[in-house]
């Protein structure tokens, strides 16, 4: 994890008003305090610079936000304010900006307002509701200065207003972008030879997601496996028994091998402060490496459920997709579609290797496999289905232009027969049917893997894409 995720918050107004209209400034500060209190319940680390009403204060606020390393700014428009008041701050900090166009109440009290006999009082009251007035001006200037922004429209004092869900989504998405920026991804081994769709421009990963890529030798993991002691190994076996349902056919020798490798993985993660891993290695001609890589599935599954997703087949792009879903708190399990049940209009999806067992329907099973198909060795594997209910599929695709895009679909995990072959396997139904889903999904040219999470979070991924300046494609 990186530095603490911080949110910048400010209200804007016009300095000239305060001497003209008694109590207007205090009233608007009260609204800002209401906003801060509600946002604090969503995320407690908020840097509130108060009412910015002049270029001087804007510059000072920009310096403070820069010093505090805020990741996103919420710009609350309390009344009319000059666009020149906003620009110094925004240009200084250069992070995503969300304009909060929030009315203090659902409606102006027209009779009460019109009953005011003092024209000055009427104007002061009007200005307290004038939050929408400068938004077109600010939007115009942002566009001309090429400053990306988004707007939330709603009612400050209505707790049921949709605006609060939008604010929460932007906070969640900005936090994911923040964690991606500080994420250390470990790459161990090499690509699966000939699987061209997963070959990835690693420099472009830095460009669009940030983070750091740590190259790790399989030999180092094998060395740590040999150093695992009996106390560590026995504790890890207990962890397996707690988390998984161990099939009676599993050999104790295979469990011990998997436990030693899991212990070694934990040490690798700690040494390099890893937040995600992609791996693949044949281990041909080196018995120790072969044993290490054939006993890795249980340990990598434990890491995945701890928020350190592990992608097989050296799938860097899917490792990023898994990390995103993990950071959103919805899982992120490694998968691919492999067949269609035309009778039930179902897409069958699954994969060998690590599974995110916290999103399993029931307890995940550990089964012995005599062969890892297409790979070297044999050993223990994870079998599970994703919880029945709504799901989100996310793929990070590398376009023909060389940049990254998101591909998203929402569907439903449904009950029914699966192939009980020691892999993750699930049945998915899509709104427009299996045929339409597959043809539309393939039309974007994704790699054949994707990540699965529970719930429908397309709306959050859209916001993350805007923060990262990445195109998002949606398949119904």
C-alpha positions in Angstrom: 0.0 0.0 0.0 1.1 3.5 -0.7 0.8 6.7 1.3 -2.5 7.6 3.0 -5.2 8.4 0.5 -6.3 12.0 1.0 -9.2 14.0 -0.4 -9.1 17.8 -1.0 -12.3 19.7 -0.2 -13.1 23.4 -0.7 -16.0 25.7 -1.1 -15.9 28.7 -3.4 -17.5 32.1 -3.1 -17.0 35.8 -3.9 -15.1 37.8 -1.3 -17.0 41.0 -2.2 -20.2 39.5 -0.9 -19.1 39.1 2.7 -19.2 42.8 3.6 -22.4 43.4 1.7 -24.6 40.6 3.1 -24.6 39.9 6.8 -24.1 36.2 7.8 -23.9 34.9 4.2 -20.3 33.7 4.7 -21.1 31.9 7.9 -24.2 30.3 6.4 -22.1 29.0 3.4 -19.4 27.8 5.8 -22.2 25.9 7.6 -23.1 24.2 4.4 -19.5 23.3 3.8 -19.3 21.8 7.3 -22.4 19.6 6.6 -20.7 18.4 3.4 -17.4 17.6 5.2 -19.2 15.7 8.0 -21.0 13.5 5.5 -17.9 12.9 3.4 -15.9 12.1 6.6 -18.2 9.1 7.1 -17.2 7.9 3.6 -13.5 8.5 4.1 -12.0 10.2 7.2 -8.9 11.7 5.6 -10.2 15.0 4.2 -8.2 18.2 3.8 -10.8 21.0 4.0 -9.3 24.4 3.2 -12.6 26.2 3.8 -14.1 28.9 1.6 -11.8 30.0 -1.2 -12.9 33.4 -2.3 -9.9 35.1 -3.9 -6.9 34.3 -6.1 -4.6 34.7 -3.1 -6.5 32.0 -1.1 -6.6 29.8 -4.2 -2.9 29.8 -4.5 -2.4 29.1 -0.8 -4.9 26.3 -0.9 -3.1 24.8 -4.0 0.2 24.8 -2.1 -1.5 23.0 0.9 -3.2 20.4 -1.3 0.1 19.8 -3.1 1.9 19.4 0.2 -0.7 17.0 1.6 -0.6 15.0 -1.7 -4.4 14.9 -2.2 -5.5 12.4 -4.9 -8.8 14.1 -5.8 -10.5 17.5 -5.2 -14.1 18.0 -4.5 -15.0 21.6 -5.5 -18.2 22.6 -3.7 -19.9 25.6 -5.4 -21.7 27.4 -2.5 -22.7 30.6 -4.4 -21.5 32.7 -7.4 -17.6 32.7 -7.6 -15.2 33.9 -10.3 -13.6 31.3 -12.4 -10.3 33.0 -11.8 -10.6 32.1 -8.2 -10.5 28.4 -9.0 -7.8 28.1 -11.6 -4.6 28.7 -9.6 -5.5 25.9 -7.2 -6.5 23.4 -9.8 -3.5 24.1 -12.0 -1.1 23.8 -9.1 -2.4 20.4 -7.9 -3.3 18.7 -11.2 -5.5 15.9 -9.8 -9.1 14.9 -10.8 -11.7 17.5 -10.0 -15.3 16.9 -9.1 -17.6 19.9 -9.1 -20.3 19.6 -6.5 -23.3 21.5 -7.6 -25.4 21.0 -4.5 -28.5 23.0 -3.6 -28.9 23.7 0.1 -32.5 22.5 0.0 -34.9 20.7 -2.4 -36.6 23.9 -3.2 -36.4 27.6 -2.5 -39.1 28.7 0.0 -40.7 31.2 -2.4 -43.4 32.6 -0.1 -40.9 33.1 2.7 -38.4 34.6 0.3 -40.9 37.0 -1.3 -42.2 38.1 2.1 -38.9 39.6 2.9 -39.3 43.4 2.8 -35.7 44.3 2.7 -34.3 44.0 -0.9 -30.8 43.5 0.5 -32.0 40.6 2.6 -33.7 39.1 -0.4 -30.5 39.3 -2.4 -28.5 37.7 0.4 -31.1 34.9 0.6 -31.0 34.5 -3.2 -27.2 34.2 -3.1 -27.4 31.4 -0.6 -29.2 29.3 -3.3 -27.0 30.5 -6.1 -24.8 27.4 -6.3 -25.6 26.6 -9.9 -24.8 30.0 -11.2 -21.0 29.9 -11.8 -20.9 26.2 -12.9 -21.2 27.0 -16.6 -18.5 29.6 -16.3 -16.1 27.2 -14.5 -16.9 24.4 -16.9 -16.2 26.7 -19.9 -12.8 27.7 -18.5 -11.9 24.2 -17.5 -12.7 23.0 -21.1 -10.6 25.8 -22.7 -7.7 25.1 -20.3 -8.1 21.3 -21.0 -8.7 20.5 -17.3 -10.8 17.3 -17.0 -13.7 17.5 -14.6 -17.0 15.9 -13.7 -20.1 17.3 -12.0 -22.4 16.0 -9.4 -25.8 17.7 -9.1 -28.0 17.2 -6.0 -29.4 18.4 -2.7 -27.0 18.9 0.2 -29.6 18.5 3.0 -31.4 15.5 1.5 -29.7 12.3 2.9 -31.5 10.1 0.3 -30.3 12.1 -2.7 -28.4 10.1 -5.3 -25.6 12.6 -5.1 -24.2 10.9 -2.0 -23.9 7.6 -3.9 -22.1 9.4 -6.6 -19.7 11.1 -4.2 -19.0 7.7 -2.6 -18.3 6.1 -6.0 -15.8 8.9 -6.9 -14.1 8.5 -3.5 -13.9 4.7 -4.0 -12.6 5.0 -7.6 -10.0 7.7 -6.7 -8.8 5.4 -3.9 -8.3 2.5 -6.3 -6.4 4.8 -8.7 -4.2 5.9 -5.7 -3.5 2.3 -4.7 -2.6 1.3 -8.3 -0.1 4.2 -8.4 1.7 2.8 -5.3 1.2 -0.9 -6.2 4.3 -3.2 -6.6 3.5 -5.9 -9.1 5.8 -8.9 -9.0 6.5 -10.7 -12.2 8.0 -14.2 -11.8 9.0 -16.5 -14.6 8.1 -15.8 -18.2 5.2 -15.7 -20.7 3.5 -18.9 -21.8 5.2 -19.4 -25.1 3.0 -18.6 -28.1 0.2 -17.1 -26.1 0.5 -13.8 -28.0 -2.6 -12.0 -26.7 -1.1 -11.7 -23.2 2.2 -10.2 -24.2 2.2 -6.8 -22.6 4.1 -3.5 -22.9 5.3 -3.1 -19.4 6.5 0.5 -19.9 2.9 1.3 -20.9 1.7 -0.1 -17.5 3.8 2.5 -15.8 2.4 5.2 -18.1 -1.3 4.5 -17.5 -1.5 2.9 -14.0 1.7 4.0 -12.2 3.1 1.5 -9.7 6.3 -0.5 -9.9 7.1 -3.8 -11.6 9.5 -6.0 -9.7 11.2 -8.9 -11.6 11.5 -11.9 -9.4 13.5 -15.1 -10.0 11.8 -18.4 -9.5 15.2 -19.6 -8.1 14.7 -17.2 -5.2 11.3 -18.7 -4.4 12.7 -22.2 -4.6 15.5 -21.2 -2.3 13.0 -20.0 0.2 11.0 -23.2 -0.1 14.0 -25.2 1.0 14.4 -22.9 4.0 10.8 -23.3 5.3 10.8 -24.9 8.8 8.3 -27.4 10.2 6.6 -24.8 12.5 5.8 -22.5 9.5 4.8 -25.5 7.3 2.4 -26.9 9.9 0.8 -23.5 10.6 0.2 -23.1 6.8 -1.4 -26.5 6.6 -3.8 -25.4 9.3 -4.5 -22.2 7.3 -5.4 -24.5 4.3 -7.7 -26.5 6.4 -9.5 -23.4 7.7 -9.9 -21.8 4.3 -10.5 -24.8 2.1 -12.3 -28.1 2.1 -9.4 -30.6 1.7 -10.4 -33.6 -0.5 -9.6 -37.0 1.2 -7.6 -38.0 -1.8 -5.0 -35.3 -1.2 -1.7 -36.7 -0.1 0.0 -35.2 3.0 3.2 -34.9 1.0 1.5 -32.7 -1.5 0.0 -30.6 1.3 3.4 -30.1 2.8 4.9 -29.1 -0.5 2.1 -26.6 -1.0 2.5 -25.3 2.5 6.3 -24.8 2.1 5.7 -22.9 -1.2 3.0 -20.8 0.5 5.4 -19.8 3.3 8.0 -18.9 0.7 5.5 -16.8 -1.3 4.7 -14.9 1.9 8.3 -14.1 2.4 8.7 -12.9 -1.2 5.6 -10.7 -0.8 7.1 -9.2 2.4 10.5 -8.7 0.9 9.3 -6.7 -2.1 6.2 -5.2 -0.6 4.1 -6.8 -3.4 0.5 -5.9 -4.0 0.0 -8.3 -6.9 1.8 -11.1 -8.8 1.8 -12.6 -12.3 3.7 -15.8 -12.8 4.4 -18.7 -15.1 7.4 -21.0 -15.3 7.9 -24.5 -16.8 10.8 -25.5 -14.6 11.9 -28.0 -17.2 15.3 -29.5 -16.4 15.3 -28.2 -12.8 13.5 -30.5 -10.4 13.4 -28.0 -7.5 11.8 -25.3 -9.7 9.4 -27.7 -11.1 8.3 -28.8 -7.6 8.0 -25.2 -6.5 5.8 -24.1 -9.5 3.6 -27.2 -9.3 2.8 -26.6 -5.7 2.0 -22.9 -5.9 -1.8 -22.8 -6.3 -2.9 -23.0 -2.7 -0.5 -20.3 -1.6 -1.4 -18.0 -4.5 -5.1 -18.5 -3.6 -4.4 -17.4 0.0 -2.6 -14.3 -1.3 -5.4 -13.5 -3.6 -8.0 -13.5 -0.9 -5.7 -11.3 1.3 -5.9 -8.6 -1.4 -2.7 -9.6 -3.2 -4.2 -11.1 -6.4 -2.1 -13.6 -8.3 -2.6 -14.2 -12.0 -1.3 -17.3 -13.7 0.2 -17.6 -17.2 2.1 -14.4 -16.6 -1.0 -12.4 -17.4 0.0 -8.9 -16.5 -3.1 -7.2 -17.9 -5.4 -9.5 -16.0 -3.4 -9.1 -12.9 -4.2 -5.4 -13.1 -7.9 -6.2 -13.6 -7.9 -8.6 -10.6 -6.2 -5.9 -8.5 -8.8 -3.3 -9.5 -11.7 -5.6 -8.5 -9.9 -6.5 -5.3 -9.5 -2.9 -4.4 -13.2 -2.3 -5.0 -13.8 -5.1 -2.5 -15.7 -7.4 -4.9 -13.1 -10.2 -5.4 -11.3 -10.5 -8.7 -10.8 -14.1 -9.6 -8.8 -15.3 -12.6 -11.1 -16.8 -15.3 -11.8 -17.3 -19.0 -14.8 -18.5 -20.9 -14.3 -21.9 -22.5 -17.7 -23.3 -23.6 -21.4 -22.5 -24.1 -24.4 -24.4 -22.8 -26.8 -23.5 -25.6 -29.6 -25.4 -23.9 -29.5 -23.1 -20.9 -28.1 -20.1 -22.7 -25.2 -20.1 -20.3 -21.5 -19.2 -20.7 -19.2 -21.5 -18.9 -16.2 -19.8 -17.4 -13.3 -20.9 -15.2 -9.6 -21.6 -15.1 -6.9 -23.6 -13.4 -4.6 -22.1 -10.8 -5.4 -19.5 -8.1 -9.0 -18.7 -7.2 -10.5 -15.9 -5.1 -12.2 -18.2 -2.6 -13.8 -15.4 -0.6 -16.3 -15.0 -3.5 -17.0 -18.8 -3.8 -20.4 -20.4 -3.5 -19.8 -22.4 -0.4 -16.3 -23.5 0.6 -13.7 -24.0 -2.1 -12.3 -27.5 -2.5 -8.7 -28.7 -2.8 -8.3 -31.6 -5.1 -5.3 -33.5 -6.4 -4.6 -33.4 -10.2 -2.5 -36.0 -11.9 -1.6 -33.4 -14.6 -1.8 -29.7 -15.0 -3.1 -29.5 -18.5 -0.7 -27.6 -20.8 1.8 -27.1 -18.0 4.5 -29.0 -16.2 3.9 -31.2 -13.1 1.0 -32.3 -11.0 -0.3 -31.5 -7.5 -3.1 -29.8 -5.7 -5.7 -27.5 -7.2 -8.6 -25.2 -6.3 -12.2 -26.1 -7.3 -14.9 -23.5 -6.7 -17.8 -21.6 -8.3 -18.5 -17.9 -7.9 -21.4 -17.0 -5.6 -24.7 -17.0 -7.3 -25.9 -13.5 -8.0 -24.8 -10.4 -10.0 -21.2 -10.3 -11.2 -18.9 -7.9 -13.1 -16.4 -9.0 -15.7 -13.4 -6.8 -16.2 -10.6 -7.1 -18.8 -7.7 -4.8 -19.4 -7.1 -4.8 -23.1 -4.2 -3.5 -25.1 -5.5 -1.7 -28.1 -4.0 -1.6 -31.6 -2.7 1.9 -30.7 -0.7 0.4 -27.8 -2.6 2.0 -25.0 -4.8 0.2 -22.4 -8.6 0.2 -22.3 -11.2 -1.4 -20.0 -13.7 -3.9 -21.2 -16.6 -4.5 -18.8 -19.7 -6.7 -18.7 -22.3 -7.3 -16.1 -24.1 -10.6 -15.7 -25.3 -13.2 -13.2 -23.7 -16.3 -11.7 -26.3 -19.0 -11.7 -26.6 -22.4 -10.2 -26.4 -25.6 -12.2 -24.0 -28.4 -13.1 -20.3 -27.6 -13.6 -17.3 -29.6 -14.6 -15.8 -30.9 -11.3 -12.2 -31.1 -12.6 -10.3 -29.3 -9.8 -10.6 -25.8 -11.4 -12.7 -22.7 -10.8 -15.9 -23.2 -12.8 -19.1 -21.2 -13.0 -22.2 -20.6 -15.1 -23.0 -17.1 -16.2 -26.1 -15.7 -17.8 -26.1 -12.4 -19.7 -28.9 -10.0 -20.4 -28.8 -10.3 -24.2 -27.9 -14.0 -24.2 -24.7 -16.1 -24.5 -24.2 -15.6 -28.3 -24.6 -11.8 -28.2 -22.3 -11.6 -25.2 -19.5 -13.6 -26.7 -19.6 -11.9 -30.1 -19.7 -8.4 -28.6 -16.9 -9.3 -26.1 -14.7 -10.7 -28.8 -15.3 -7.7 -31.0 -13.1 -5.6 -28.8 -10.1 -7.9 -29.1 -9.4 -8.7 -25.5 -6.9 -11.2 -24.2 -8.7 -14.5 -23.4 -8.5 -14.0 -19.6 -10.6 -11.7 -17.5 -11.3 -11.0 -13.8 -14.6 -11.8 -12.1 -16.1 -9.8 -9.2 -19.4 -10.1 -7.3 -22.0 -7.3 -7.7 -22.5 -4.8 -10.5 -19.9 -2.1 -10.3 -19.8 -0.8 -13.9 -20.6 2.7 -12.6 -17.5 2.6 -10.4 -15.2 1.3 -13.1 -16.4 4.1 -15.4 -15.3 6.7 -12.9 -12.0 4.9 -12.4 -11.5 5.0 -16.2 -12.1 8.8 -16.2 -9.6 9.3 -13.4 -7.0 7.2 -15.2 -7.9 8.7 -18.6 -8.6 5.3 -20.0 -11.3 4.4 -22.5 -14.0 2.0 -21.1 -16.0 -0.3 -23.3 -19.2 -1.9 -22.0 -20.8 -5.2 -23.3 -24.4 -5.9 -22.5 
